[in-house]
Structures are given as C-alpha cells and as structure tokens.
C-alpha cells in the first residue's frame, strides 16, 4: 500500500497533523493557555481536559495527537493512552459524521437489542466499533442510556429512538442522509 505524505510527515498519522495546521494551532493555543509547569505530576491534572479539547478539534485521538498532548504536558504517551483506553468517551479511531449506538443494557437486551445491532451491522456492512468507508456512519453499543421504559433504544448522534424494531433500521439511517 502506497501513501503520499505531506512534507515532514513520516506516517499517515503524522500526515494528519501536517495537513491540519489550523487544528494543531488551535490545540496548541489551548494547551499553552493552561498554567503548566515543568512538573509532570502537576501537569497530569490537565490531561483529561486537554484530551477533551483535542478530541473536539480532531474528532478522535490518533497516536500523533496523543504524543503531541503527552509532549506538551511532559508526560509519557503510555499515560495518555491509559486515560484514553479507560474512559469510553475517548476514541483513538476515526468516527463517522453520524454516530449510531444501540443500547445493550439489560432492558434493551431482553427486548432484542442484539437483533437490532445485527441489523445495523448488516445494513451498513460494518462491525460494531467500525466506521463506514465513506466516513458517514459509526456503529457502537452502549451499556445503558437511562431510557429503559423505551427499550430497545438506539441513539443517532444525540437523538433517542425508543421501541426500536429491526424494520426501523433503514428509517433511522435515512433520518441522517446528508
């Protein structure tokens, strides 16, 4: 597989930073506004908020962004990755413009959430945790969205669909056609 990298980029990940100088500048400006010190222990307190900002800017946290945050905060990348892998809010994989999440909590599971998840997989031709090749949809599962009386529940971005059936999958996807 052959890729053309921007000047100075050694990997496809590095290419993201080189191709997005305005995003990198925004993240740098944010982190530089924090009261950082030479003490990594003190800087560690700014890690989660820096990662939130980075994910807001880049939509996900690839290795090059993780390394950039680690360098700015004088931390090891393993510490940054540890936080990203622990908190489900963070992702190190690209996400689609439309995020579809099927609740797989107890009430939803009992009422057929797995069949609904399987239908989304079939319809979009992706697995749970993947994004469609066109970058339009990401598919995931959540443990509970707190709408058990509406089970089974699907979230499309911030919109909640209740009492979902497999027949509703195309309709839900069509709700976000660009």
N, C-alpha and C positions, 0 to 999 in steps of 0.2 A: 504494500500500500504506500503510495507516494503522496506527500503533502507539500504544499508550498507555504513556507513560514514567512512571516513578516521579518524585516531586518532585525537582528538581535535575538530572535526567538529560537530556542533550541528544541522545543517540543510544541505539540499542538496546544497544551495548556498555556505555555508561555505566550503563544500567539494571541490568546485571549487578552492578556494584559497589553500587549503591543498594539493590538487592533482597537483597543478601547481606552485610549489615553484619557478621555474625559471621565470615564468611570473610575479609573485608577486615581486621577486627580481629586475626584470627589471623596473617595475613601481616604486618601492621604490627608486631605484637608480636615476631614472628620477626626481621624486619629490624632493628627497634630494639634487639634483643639483640646484634647484631653490633657489633664495635668499628669503626664507620665514622668517617671523618674528613671534613674539608672538601675533601680532596684526591681528586678523581675517579680519579686513577691508582691510588691505594691502594684505593679502594672497588671498583674493577674486579675485584679479586681475589675479591670476594664475589658476583659476578654469577651464576655458574653455580649455586652452592648456593642463592641466592635464587630463581632460576628453578625449580630442582627443587622447592623448598618451595611456590612459587606454583602450579606445575602439580599438585602433590599436593593442594593445597587446592581449586583451581578445576577440575581435571581437564584443562584446556587453558590456553593463554596468549593470550587475545584482546588486541587493541590497548590497551584500557583498563588491563589488568593489566601489560602491557609498559611503558606510560607510567608507571604507579604505581611499578614497580620502578626505572625509569630516574630518576624524580624523587627517590626515596629514596636512591639511590646517587650522585646528582648526575652522571648520565651522559646522553648523548643517546639518544633512543629508537632511532635507527639502529644504535647499538652493541648494544643489547639484541636488536633484530630480527636483526642479523647473527649473533649466537650462536644464536638460536632456529632460524634457517634453515640454519645449518651442521650442527648436531647433530640426527640423526634421532630422538633420544629426545624432543625437544620438539615440540609441535604448537600451532599457533595456530587450529586448527579444533576444534569440539566432537567428542568421541569417544563412541562408544556404550558402554553398560554392558558389552558383550561385544566384545572385540577379536579379530577373525579375521585371521590373517596367513598367507598362502601363501608358502612358501619358493620363491624363483625362482633359487636358486643353480644352478650347473652340473649337479650330480647330479639335483636335483629337476626342472630344466628338461628335461633329456634324458628323464626318465621321465614327462613330461606335466603338469608344474605349471601351464602356461598353460591347459590344458583345465580343470583343477580351478578355477583362478582365474576363468575364464569361467563355469563352472557356479555358483560363488558369486555372481557378478555377476547372472546370470540369476535365480537363486533368490531373492536378496534385492532385486533390481531397483535396484541401485546400482552405481556405478562404483568402481574402485579409488581409495582415498583419501576415500571418502564414508561418511556415516553414514545409516542408515535414518531416515525421518521421525519414527518413534516413539522415536528415541534408543537403541534396543536394541542394534544391531549397527554396528560399523565394520569396513570391509574394507581390508586393505592387503597389501603384498608385502614380503618381506624378502629380502636377498641370500643369507644363509646362516644357519641356526640351529645348525650343527655336528652334525647328525644324518643325515649323508649316507647311511649304511647303511640308513636307514629311508625313503629318498626314494621318492616325493614326500611332503613333510612339510607339515602345517598346524598352526598354533598357535591355540588358542582360549584367550584370556587366557594363563594360564601352563601349560596342558596341551598336550602334544605328541601329535599323531596321526601315525602312520607308515604307509607303504604305502597312501596315500590314493588312492581312485578317485573319479570323478565321482558314482558311485552312493552314496558315503558322505556327500555334502554334506548331504542332509536330516537324516541321523542326527547329524552333528556339530552342526548348528544346533539340533536337538531336545535335545541334551545341555545346552543353556543356556536352555531355555524357563523363564521366570520364573513 
